[in-house]
Amino acid sequence: MIYITELNEENYNSFTKTGLVLVDIKAEWCTPCKVIEPIIEKISTDYFGKLSVGKLDADTARELTVKLGIRNIPTILIYKDGEIVEKSVGSTTKEKLTNLIESQLS
């Protein structure tokens, strides 16, 4: 089972407001985004109950991505209680993302 919430400009702020949250900012046409998609899905199950995972389509949420200062995708943002505490831009590995998450859990 995959635990990923589809985000948009209406639910983004409330989703990232509390707890530890990972947001995958992506687009349908983005090949590196497709490559890391299975990694994000696995993280959503591995950290179920400890981390909320959401994905935001950069093309359908242009105003929000501009507001967040997103210039390249994929971009992974990790929030802790509403504040961005980690950021990963471009293709990444499960190990790198796990290390970012673990640093926030400890």
N, CA, C and O atoms as a GROMACS GRO file, in nm:
protein
  424
    1MET      N    1   0.084  -0.119   0.000
    1MET     CA    2   0.000   0.000   0.000
    1MET      C    3   0.088   0.125   0.000
    1MET      O    4   0.194   0.127   0.063
    2ILE      N    5   0.044   0.227  -0.071
    2ILE     CA    6   0.118   0.353  -0.081
    2ILE      C    7   0.041   0.461  -0.006
    2ILE      O    8  -0.081   0.472  -0.020
    3TYR      N    9   0.113   0.539   0.074
    3TYR     CA   10   0.051   0.644   0.156
    3TYR      C   11   0.098   0.780   0.110
    3TYR      O   12   0.180   0.844   0.177
    4ILE      N   13   0.048   0.825  -0.004
    4ILE     CA   14   0.088   0.954  -0.059
    4ILE      C   15  -0.037   1.037  -0.085
    4ILE      O   16  -0.133   0.989  -0.146
    5THR      N   17  -0.035   1.161  -0.039
    5THR     CA   18  -0.146   1.253  -0.058
    5THR      C   19  -0.117   1.342  -0.179
    5THR      O   20  -0.008   1.398  -0.192
    6GLU      N   21  -0.216   1.352  -0.268
    6GLU     CA   22  -0.205   1.444  -0.382
    6GLU      C   23  -0.226   1.586  -0.329
    6GLU      O   24  -0.330   1.617  -0.271
    7LEU      N   25  -0.127   1.670  -0.350
    7LEU     CA   26  -0.135   1.808  -0.299
    7LEU      C   27  -0.171   1.905  -0.410
    7LEU      O   28  -0.146   1.881  -0.528
    8ASN      N   29  -0.231   2.017  -0.367
    8ASN     CA   30  -0.263   2.126  -0.458
    8ASN      C   31  -0.254   2.256  -0.380
    8ASN      O   32  -0.219   2.255  -0.262
    9GLU      N   33  -0.285   2.366  -0.445
    9GLU     CA   34  -0.271   2.495  -0.378
    9GLU      C   35  -0.369   2.512  -0.262
    9GLU      O   36  -0.345   2.592  -0.172
   10GLU      N   37  -0.479   2.436  -0.263
   10GLU     CA   38  -0.578   2.448  -0.155
   10GLU      C   39  -0.537   2.371  -0.029
   10GLU      O   40  -0.560   2.419   0.082
   11ASN      N   41  -0.478   2.253  -0.043
   11ASN     CA   42  -0.449   2.171   0.076
   11ASN      C   43  -0.303   2.172   0.119
   11ASN      O   44  -0.269   2.112   0.221
   12TYR      N   45  -0.216   2.238   0.045
   12TYR     CA   46  -0.072   2.234   0.072
   12TYR      C   47  -0.035   2.283   0.212
   12TYR      O   48   0.033   2.214   0.287
   13ASN      N   49  -0.080   2.403   0.247
   13ASN     CA   50  -0.042   2.461   0.376
   13ASN      C   51  -0.090   2.378   0.495
   13ASN      O   52  -0.016   2.360   0.591
   14SER      N   53  -0.212   2.329   0.488
   14SER     CA   54  -0.262   2.250   0.600
   14SER      C   55  -0.189   2.116   0.609
   14SER      O   56  -0.169   2.064   0.719
   15PHE      N   57  -0.149   2.059   0.494
   15PHE     CA   58  -0.078   1.930   0.493
   15PHE      C   59   0.062   1.944   0.553
   15PHE      O   60   0.109   1.853   0.622
   16THR      N   61   0.129   2.055   0.526
   16THR     CA   62   0.268   2.072   0.571
   16THR      C   63   0.280   2.139   0.708
   16THR      O   64   0.391   2.163   0.756
   17LYS      N   65   0.167   2.169   0.769
   17LYS     CA   66   0.165   2.249   0.892
   17LYS      C   67   0.219   2.178   1.016
   17LYS      O   68   0.288   2.241   1.097
   18THR      N   69   0.190   2.050   1.034
   18THR     CA   70   0.229   1.982   1.158
   18THR      C   71   0.300   1.850   1.130
   18THR      O   72   0.273   1.782   1.031
   19GLY      N   73   0.390   1.817   1.219
   19GLY     CA   74   0.463   1.691   1.209
   19GLY      C   75   0.572   1.695   1.105
   19GLY      O   76   0.608   1.801   1.053
   20LEU      N   77   0.625   1.577   1.074
   20LEU     CA   78   0.730   1.562   0.974
   20LEU      C   79   0.664   1.526   0.841
   20LEU      O   80   0.590   1.428   0.832
   21VAL      N   81   0.693   1.605   0.737
   21VAL     CA   82   0.626   1.592   0.608
   21VAL      C   83   0.729   1.596   0.496
   21VAL      O   84   0.817   1.682   0.494
   22LEU      N   85   0.718   1.503   0.402
   22LEU     CA   86   0.800   1.505   0.281
   22LEU      C   87   0.709   1.541   0.164
   22LEU      O   88   0.603   1.481   0.146
   23VAL      N   89   0.752   1.639   0.085
   23VAL     CA   90   0.676   1.680  -0.033
   23VAL      C   91   0.763   1.660  -0.157
   23VAL      O   92   0.874   1.713  -0.166
   24ASP      N   93   0.711   1.582  -0.250
   24ASP     CA   94   0.777   1.558  -0.379
   24ASP      C   95   0.714   1.651  -0.481
   24ASP      O   96   0.597   1.636  -0.516
   25ILE      N   97   0.792   1.749  -0.530
   25ILE     CA   98   0.742   1.842  -0.630
   25ILE      C   99   0.791   1.791  -0.765
   25ILE      O  100   0.911   1.778  -0.789
   26LYS      N  101   0.695   1.762  -0.853
   26LYS     CA  102   0.725   1.689  -0.976
   26LYS      C  103   0.638   1.738  -1.090
   26LYS      O  104   0.558   1.830  -1.074
   27ALA      N  105   0.656   1.674  -1.207
   27ALA     CA  106   0.569   1.699  -1.323
   27ALA      C  107   0.560   1.570  -1.403
   27ALA      O  108   0.651   1.487  -1.400
   28GLU      N  109   0.451   1.554  -1.475
   28GLU     CA  110   0.428   1.432  -1.552
   28GLU      C  111   0.535   1.409  -1.659
   28GLU      O  112   0.572   1.295  -1.686
   29TRP      N  113   0.585   1.516  -1.721
   29TRP     CA  114   0.680   1.506  -1.830
   29TRP      C  115   0.825   1.487  -1.784
   29TRP      O  116   0.914   1.466  -1.866
   30CYS      N  117   0.849   1.495  -1.654
   30CYS     CA  118   0.984   1.496  -1.597
   30CYS      C  119   1.037   1.353  -1.577
   30CYS      O  120   0.987   1.280  -1.491
   31THR      N  121   1.137   1.314  -1.656
   31THR     CA  122   1.193   1.179  -1.645
   31THR      C  123   1.257   1.152  -1.510
   31THR      O  124   1.230   1.046  -1.452
   32PRO      N  125   1.342   1.241  -1.455
   32PRO     CA  126   1.398   1.215  -1.322
   32PRO      C  127   1.289   1.200  -1.214
   32PRO      O  128   1.308   1.127  -1.116
   33CYS      N  129   1.177   1.269  -1.232
   33CYS     CA  130   1.065   1.257  -1.137
   33CYS      C  131   1.009   1.115  -1.140
   33CYS      O  132   0.977   1.058  -1.036
   34LYS      N  133   0.998   1.059  -1.260
   34LYS     CA  134   0.948   0.922  -1.275
   34LYS      C  135   1.046   0.821  -1.214
   34LYS      O  136   1.005   0.719  -1.159
   35VAL      N  137   1.175   0.851  -1.224
   35VAL     CA  138   1.278   0.762  -1.170
   35VAL      C  139   1.270   0.755  -1.017
   35VAL      O  140   1.285   0.647  -0.960
   36ILE      N  141   1.246   0.868  -0.951
   36ILE     CA  142   1.243   0.866  -0.804
   36ILE      C  143   1.105   0.833  -0.748
   36ILE      O  144   1.091   0.814  -0.627
   37GLU      N  145   1.004   0.825  -0.833
   37GLU     CA  146   0.868   0.794  -0.785
   37GLU      C  147   0.861   0.666  -0.702
   37GLU      O  148   0.799   0.666  -0.596
   38PRO      N  149   0.923   0.554  -0.747
   38PRO     CA  150   0.918   0.433  -0.664
   38PRO      C  151   0.990   0.449  -0.530
   38PRO      O  152   0.952   0.386  -0.431
   39ILE      N  153   1.091   0.534  -0.526
   39ILE     CA  154   1.163   0.561  -0.401
   39ILE      C  155   1.069   0.633  -0.304
   39ILE      O  156   1.062   0.598  -0.186
   40ILE      N  157   0.998   0.733  -0.354
   40ILE     CA  158   0.904   0.809  -0.270
   40ILE      C  159   0.792   0.715  -0.221
   40ILE      O  160   0.752   0.723  -0.104
   41GLU      N  161   0.744   0.628  -0.308
   41GLU     CA  162   0.638   0.534  -0.269
   41GLU      C  163   0.689   0.441  -0.157
   41GLU      O  164   0.616   0.415  -0.062
   42LYS      N  165   0.811   0.392  -0.169
   42LYS     CA  166   0.868   0.302  -0.068
   42LYS      C  167   0.886   0.377   0.065
   42LYS      O  168   0.858   0.322   0.172
   43ILE      N  169   0.932   0.500   0.059
   43ILE     CA  170   0.948   0.580   0.181
   43ILE      C  171   0.813   0.600   0.248
   43ILE      O  172   0.803   0.598   0.371
   44SER      N  173   0.707   0.619   0.168
   44SER     CA  174   0.574   0.641   0.226
   44SER      C  175   0.529   0.521   0.308
   44SER      O  176   0.458   0.537   0.407
   45THR      N  177   0.569   0.401   0.267
   45THR     CA  178   0.533   0.282   0.345
   45THR      C  179   0.631   0.256   0.458
   45THR      O  180   0.591   0.217   0.568
   46ASP      N  181   0.760   0.277   0.433
   46ASP     CA  182   0.862   0.254   0.536
   46ASP      C  183   0.844   0.345   0.657
   46ASP      O  184   0.869   0.304   0.770
   47TYR      N  185   0.799   0.467   0.632
   47TYR     CA  186   0.787   0.566   0.740
   47TYR      C  187   0.642   0.596   0.776
   47TYR      O  188   0.612   0.699   0.837
   48PHE      N  189   0.551   0.507   0.738
   48PHE     CA  190   0.410   0.527   0.770
   48PHE      C  191   0.393   0.546   0.921
   48PHE      O  192   0.443   0.466   1.000
   49GLY      N  193   0.322   0.652   0.960
   49GLY     CA  194   0.301   0.681   1.101
   49GLY      C  195   0.406   0.775   1.160
   49GLY      O  196   0.384   0.832   1.267
   50LYS      N  197   0.519   0.791   1.090
   50LYS     CA  198   0.625   0.881   1.137
   50LYS      C  199   0.643   1.002   1.046
   50LYS      O  200   0.695   1.106   1.088
   51LEU      N  201   0.600   0.986   0.921
   51LEU     CA  202   0.623   1.086   0.818
   51LEU      C  203   0.503   1.087   0.724
   51LEU      O  204   0.458   0.982   0.678
   52SER      N  205   0.452   1.206   0.695
   52SER     CA  206   0.346   1.220   0.594
   52SER      C  207   0.414   1.251   0.461
   52SER      O  208   0.508   1.329   0.456
   53VAL      N  209   0.365   1.188   0.354
   53VAL     CA  210   0.424   1.208   0.222
   53VAL      C  211   0.318   1.262   0.127
   53VAL      O  212   0.207   1.210   0.118
   54GLY      N  213   0.356   1.368   0.056
   54GLY     CA  214   0.267   1.426  -0.043
   54GLY      C  215   0.340   1.454  -0.171
   54GLY      O  216   0.463   1.466  -0.173
   55LYS      N  217   0.263   1.464  -0.280
   55LYS     CA  218   0.325   1.503  -0.406
   55LYS      C  219   0.247   1.618  -0.466
   55LYS      O  220   0.124   1.624  -0.460
   56LEU      N  221   0.323   1.709  -0.525
   56LEU     CA  222   0.266   1.831  -0.582
   56LEU      C  223   0.309   1.840  -0.727
   56LEU      O  224   0.428   1.834  -0.757
   57ASP      N  225   0.213   1.854  -0.818
   57ASP     CA  226   0.244   1.870  -0.959
   57ASP      C  227   0.279   2.017  -0.986
   57ASP      O  228   0.196   2.106  -0.967
   58ALA      N  229   0.403   2.039  -1.029
   58ALA     CA  230   0.451   2.176  -1.051
   58ALA      C  231   0.373   2.248  -1.160
   58ALA      O  232   0.360   2.371  -1.156
   59ASP      N  233   0.322   2.174  -1.256
   59ASP     CA  234   0.249   2.237  -1.367
   59ASP      C  235   0.110   2.285  -1.326
   59ASP      O  236   0.064   2.388  -1.376
   60THR      N  237   0.044   2.213  -1.236
   60THR     CA  238  -0.091   2.252  -1.196
   60THR      C  239  -0.091   2.346  -1.075
   60THR      O  240  -0.194   2.402  -1.040
   61ALA      N  241   0.025   2.362  -1.012
   61ALA     CA  242   0.035   2.450  -0.895
   61ALA      C  243   0.147   2.552  -0.917
   61ALA      O  244   0.234   2.570  -0.832
   62ARG      N  245   0.142   2.618  -1.030
   62ARG     CA  246   0.249   2.712  -1.068
   62ARG      C  247   0.269   2.825  -0.967
   62ARG      O  248   0.383   2.856  -0.932
   63GLU      N  249   0.161   2.885  -0.921
   63GLU     CA  250   0.173   2.995  -0.824
   63GLU      C  251   0.245   2.950  -0.699
   63GLU      O  252   0.332   3.020  -0.647
   64LEU      N  253   0.209   2.832  -0.650
   64LEU     CA  254   0.270   2.779  -0.528
   64LEU      C  255   0.417   2.746  -0.550
   64LEU      O  256   0.500   2.776  -0.464
   65THR      N  257   0.451   2.686  -0.663
   65THR     CA  258   0.591   2.652  -0.686
   65THR      C  259   0.676   2.778  -0.698
   65THR      O  260   0.791   2.780  -0.653
   66VAL      N  261   0.622   2.884  -0.758
   66VAL     CA  262   0.694   3.011  -0.765
   66VAL      C  263   0.713   3.067  -0.625
   66VAL      O  264   0.822   3.113  -0.589
   67LYS      N  265   0.607   3.064  -0.545
   67LYS     CA  266   0.612   3.114  -0.407
   67LYS      C  267   0.716   3.037  -0.324
   67LYS      O  268   0.784   3.096  -0.239
   68LEU      N  269   0.728   2.907  -0.350
   68LEU     CA  270   0.825   2.824  -0.278
   68LEU      C  271   0.967   2.839  -0.333
   68LEU      O  272   1.062   2.788  -0.274
   69GLY      N  273   0.980   2.908  -0.445
   69GLY     CA  274   1.112   2.928  -0.504
   69GLY      C  275   1.165   2.806  -0.577
   69GLY      O  276   1.286   2.788  -0.588
   70ILE      N  277   1.076   2.721  -0.626
   70ILE     CA  278   1.116   2.599  -0.695
   70ILE      C  279   1.154   2.634  -0.838
   70ILE      O  280   1.073   2.687  -0.914
   71ARG      N  281   1.279   2.603  -0.875
   71ARG     CA  282   1.326   2.631  -1.010
   71ARG      C  283   1.354   2.505  -1.089
   71ARG      O  284   1.351   2.506  -1.212
   72ASN      N  285   1.381   2.395  -1.018
   72ASN     CA  286   1.412   2.268  -1.084
   72ASN      C  287   1.330   2.158  -1.019
   72ASN      O  288   1.300   2.161  -0.900
   73ILE      N  289   1.296   2.058  -1.102
   73ILE     CA  290   1.226   1.942  -1.048
   73ILE      C  291   1.301   1.817  -1.093
   73ILE      O  292   1.365   1.818  -1.198
   74PRO      N  293   1.293   1.711  -1.017
   74PRO     CA  294   1.219   1.700  -0.891
   74PRO      C  295   1.287   1.778  -0.779
   74PRO      O  296   1.409   1.788  -0.773
   75THR      N  297   1.205   1.831  -0.690
   75THR     CA  298   1.252   1.891  -0.566
   75THR      C  299   1.178   1.822  -0.453
   75THR      O  300   1.056   1.809  -0.455
   76ILE      N  301   1.255   1.778  -0.354
   76ILE     CA  302   1.198   1.717  -0.234
   76ILE      C  303   1.215   1.817  -0.120
   76ILE      O  304   1.326   1.862  -0.092
   77LEU      N  305   1.105   1.850  -0.056
   77LEU     CA  306   1.108   1.938   0.062
   77LEU      C  307   1.068   1.856   0.183
   77LEU      O  308   0.972   1.779   0.179
   78ILE      N  309   1.142   1.872   0.292
   78ILE     CA  310   1.104   1.808   0.417
   78ILE      C  311   1.069   1.919   0.515
   78ILE      O  312   1.150   2.007   0.544
   79TYR      N  313   0.946   1.911   0.565
   79TYR     CA  314   0.894   2.008   0.662
   79TYR      C  315   0.892   1.946   0.801
   79TYR      O  316   0.868   1.826   0.817
   80LYS      N  317   0.916   2.029   0.899
   80LYS     CA  318   0.895   1.989   1.038
   80LYS      C  319   0.812   2.100   1.102
   80LYS      O  320   0.859   2.212   1.119
   81ASP      N  321   0.689   2.066   1.137
   81ASP     CA  322   0.596   2.161   1.198
   81ASP      C  323   0.585   2.291   1.118
   81ASP      O  324   0.590   2.400   1.173
   82GLY      N  325   0.569   2.276   0.986
   82GLY     CA  326   0.543   2.391   0.900
   82GLY      C  327   0.665   2.462   0.846
   82GLY      O  328   0.651   2.552   0.763
   83GLU      N  329   0.784   2.426   0.890
   83GLU     CA  330   0.907   2.490   0.843
   83GLU      C  331   0.986   2.394   0.756
   83GLU      O  332   0.998   2.275   0.788
   84ILE      N  333   1.041   2.444   0.645
   84ILE     CA  334   1.127   2.360   0.560
   84ILE      C  335   1.260   2.340   0.633
   84ILE      O  336   1.329   2.436   0.666
   85VAL      N  337   1.295   2.213   0.657
   85VAL     CA  338   1.419   2.182   0.729
   85VAL      C  339   1.521   2.111   0.640
   85VAL      O  340   1.640   2.109   0.673
   86GLU      N  341   1.477   2.054   0.529
   86GLU     CA  342   1.568   1.988   0.434
   86GLU      C  343   1.514   2.008   0.294
   86GLU      O  344   1.394   2.020   0.273
   87LYS      N  345   1.608   2.011   0.197
   87LYS     CA  346   1.569   2.028   0.057
   87LYS      C  347   1.665   1.946  -0.029
   87LYS      O  348   1.786   1.950  -0.009
   88SER      N  349   1.609   1.873  -0.124
   88SER     CA  350   1.688   1.796  -0.219
   88SER      C  351   1.639   1.829  -0.358
   88SER      O  352   1.520   1.817  -0.388
   89VAL      N  353   1.730   1.872  -0.445
   89VAL     CA  354   1.693   1.911  -0.581
   89VAL      C  355   1.759   1.814  -0.680
   89VAL      O  356   1.878   1.783  -0.669
   90GLY      N  357   1.679   1.768  -0.775
   90GLY     CA  358   1.730   1.677  -0.877
   90GLY      C  359   1.712   1.532  -0.835
   90GLY      O  360   1.654   1.502  -0.730
   91SER      N  361   1.762   1.444  -0.919
   91SER     CA  362   1.751   1.302  -0.891
   91SER      C  363   1.828   1.268  -0.764
   91SER      O  364   1.931   1.329  -0.736
   92THR      N  365   1.779   1.172  -0.689
   92THR     CA  366   1.841   1.136  -0.562
   92THR      C  367   1.824   0.986  -0.539
   92THR      O  368   1.760   0.917  -0.617
   93THR      N  369   1.883   0.938  -0.430
   93THR     CA  370   1.874   0.796  -0.398
   93THR      C  371   1.789   0.778  -0.272
   93THR      O  372   1.766   0.873  -0.196
   94LYS      N  373   1.743   0.656  -0.252
   94LYS     CA  374   1.666   0.625  -0.132
   94LYS      C  375   1.753   0.648  -0.008
   94LYS      O  376   1.705   0.696   0.095
   95GLU      N  377   1.881   0.612  -0.019
   95GLU     CA  378   1.973   0.629   0.094
   95GLU      C  379   1.985   0.776   0.135
   95GLU      O  380   1.981   0.807   0.254
   96LYS      N  381   2.001   0.865   0.038
   96LYS     CA  382   2.013   1.008   0.069
   96LYS      C  383   1.886   1.062   0.135
   96LYS      O  384   1.892   1.137   0.232
   97LEU      N  385   1.770   1.023   0.080
   97LEU     CA  386   1.643   1.070   0.138
   97LEU      C  387   1.623   1.012   0.278
   97LEU      O  388   1.578   1.082   0.368
   98THR      N  389   1.657   0.885   0.295
   98THR     CA  390   1.645   0.822   0.426
   98THR      C  391   1.732   0.893   0.528
   98THR      O  392   1.690   0.915   0.642
   99ASN      N  393   1.853   0.931   0.488
   99ASN     CA  394   1.942   1.004   0.580
   99ASN      C  395   1.882   1.140   0.618
   99ASN      O  396   1.890   1.180   0.734
  100LEU      N  397   1.822   1.210   0.522
  100LEU     CA  398   1.757   1.339   0.553
  100LEU      C  399   1.643   1.321   0.651
  100LEU      O  400   1.626   1.399   0.744
  101ILE      N  401   1.564   1.216   0.629
  101ILE     CA  402   1.448   1.189   0.716
  101ILE      C  403   1.495   1.150   0.854
  101ILE      O  404   1.446   1.202   0.954
  102GLU      N  405   1.591   1.057   0.860
  102GLU     CA  406   1.641   1.009   0.990
  102GLU      C  407   1.701   1.124   1.072
  102GLU      O  408   1.687   1.126   1.194
  103SER      N  409   1.769   1.218   1.007
  103SER     CA  410   1.827   1.331   1.080
  103SER      C  411   1.720   1.415   1.148
  103SER      O  412   1.746   1.478   1.250
  104GLN      N  413   1.600   1.417   1.091
  104GLN     CA  414   1.490   1.493   1.149
  104GLN      C  415   1.411   1.413   1.253
  104GLN      O  416   1.346   1.470   1.340
  105LEU      N  417   1.418   1.281   1.244
  105LEU     CA  418   1.346   1.198   1.340
  105LEU      C  419   1.421   1.185   1.472
  105LEU      O  420   1.360   1.163   1.576
  106SER      N  421   1.554   1.199   1.467
  106SER     CA  422   1.633   1.178   1.591
  106SER      C  423   1.643   1.305   1.674
  106SER      O  424   1.705   1.304   1.780
   0.00000   0.00000   0.00000
